[in-house]
Amino acid sequence: MTETVTLAHGAGGKQTSELISKVFKEHFSNEYFTADDAAVLPRPNGKIAMSTDGFIVSPAFFNGGNIGKLSICGTVNDLSCMGAKPLYLTCSFVIEEGFKLADLEKIAAAMEETASKVGVKIVAGDTKVAGKGQVDGVFITTTGVGEIVEGAETSGAFAKPGDAVVVTGDVGRHGTAILLARDDYGIEAEVTSDCAPLWHPVEAALKQVGDIHVIRDATRGGVGTVLYEITKEAGVGVKLDQTAVPVAPEVKGVTGMLGLEPLYLACEGRLVMILPEEKADKLIEVLKEFPDTAGAAKIGVITEENKGRVIMETEIGTETILPEPGNELLPRIC
């Protein structure tokens, strides 16, 4: 094979077969992986959840991961938010002519490693090659199917006044890592993306705590955007304690210099979980047993007042309205 992807790799002939067998089949092979037009799979019991997501992150490689890892985490976490154990994934690649095959293999290897952590199987896919300049390196779309575990019933509409708002770790890390990877500002800081698949801590929380009303993946727009979405869905307000919101010192330093609010920066390994106040401590105790959610913290409560708004109690004890999200702070982060 050549060292870079050529248009011939997308033409459906010998080069396409070589690309699939030497890169994708090498990393994705399992008992359900198929070269046929569709995978034939065992039928799950009960209800299923299904999700699809596209990933166009630039740059494709960043501190803490790459677009391949991101593509698995994104769909696994979306399924997890519905209380669904991830079972099967399909993936579609659109690759720019000239993209390095060595980099494509690193991306496939990251997908293999990340999928194996949660036991989800990549069962089918598609590859297209676009001309030079038509794609920024590589775009990936993943679609996932999961089996909803017994007793899980989550939705943004289920948030209730008096519920606690828990975040599973420090916020704004992924968005800051991508900003630094682009090197647009000449800032030197060691910030690692929080990109992680979170099914195992979610599964433990559902089994050991239960009665979790809302689980949301705080990706584009971060925790702040997720909270505003929930206020609209449930017709409630949110009150946050600014001192309780976990932000890593290195993230706080970068965002402080640039005037950015960490609550509005993307996360790729952080969930917002909302449940009865009396169960919040138990949830945090369970989440702290897992490395990717060890920084879990209660950051606020759901209120009957201020419907449709997120109110922040500041460090000096005053209250301010967290601005409703608008525009886009960091484009192309997921």
Beta strands, then each sheet from edge to edge (+ up, - down):
strand 1: 48-55
strand 2: 61-62
strand 3: 65-66
strand 4: 84-96
strand 5: 121-130
strand 6: 138-148
strand 7: 163-167
strand 8: 214-217
strand 9: 237-241
strand 10: 271-276
strand 11: 297-303
strand 12: 310-313
strand 13: 319-321
sheet 1: 1+ 6- 4+ 5+
sheet 2: 2+ 3-
sheet 3: 8+ 10- 7+ 11- 9+ 12+ 13-
end
